[in-house]
Amino acid sequence: MNEAQELGLVPGSRILAMANPEQVLPPGGDYSVGKALPGRRVVTRVLVVDDEPAACKLLSIMLSPPDYSCAMASNGEGALVTLQRERFDAVISDLQMPGMSGMELLAEVRRRHPHAAFLVTTGVDDVDVGVQAMRSGADDYLVKPLLESVVVASLERALHKRRLEQQVENYRLHLEEMVVERTAQLQAALRQIEGSYEDTLEALGAAIDLRDSETAGHSRRVCRYSLEIARAMSWSAKQLGSLARGAYLHDIGKLGSPTAFFLSRGH
């Protein structure tokens, strides 16, 4: 068994692996929202919720094809079932309904379908009701009797707002992915640089051994002994890394010494 094996060294082993023998480094090594496909019309799907069939029918006429597609529900419970079964871009709900009220439906829709636009309708011309609904997450409120121009304008504003919010959310997620990707690339580059640096140190150490064959392996032994002493003194991993590099090159001055100096020793 040679000296390198006795010291636990493997040919080609990394210098910093001496400082951290248990550390294994890993190997270095247009989205859009709400866009239609070319040549296809975007159809906005709207769920109308009202216990009065006439009110549902009126809204379905105002929001007719080819720009809109309406489905109807007579109560909040039925609306949630329909939303669970199908995807809708917007919900227009009456506030005053038997069973689940419009405000309760609003809370459930915001929890389950946060990106859907939500408009409320009321037969009471009360600003406080509309403000309360908007504070609870509604995009707008409509006062009966409904006017088509008002309904369409309000719905388009709400849809535009939700699309912008979705784009911002997608951009945020995309940005986070970009940061993770760039961080991984930077870490890989740093590992590559560190590996090149260690290769240079090992080459210099080998060159020192070639200049003085009588003490071959001396740099490795000094590095290993220094690290063992430092570990016994509870040095940090960063300190051990610096020590490993320094100890490995403690005889770097030999490279600048004349060859005759080594040949004449002992005579």
Secondary structure, DSSP 8 states (H G I E B T S, - for coil): --HHHHTT--TT--HHHHH-TT----------SS---TT----EEEEEE-S-HHHHHHHHHHT-TTTEEEEEESSHHHHHHHHHHS--SEEEEES--SSS-HHHHHHHHHHH-TTSEEEEEESS--HHHHHHHHHTT-SEEEESS--HHHHHHHHHHHHHHHHHHHHHHHHHHHHHHHHHHHHHHHHHHHHHHHHHHHHHHHHHHHHHHHH-GGGTTHHHHHHHHHHHHHHHTT--HHHHHHHHHHHHTTTGGGGGS-HHHHHHTT-
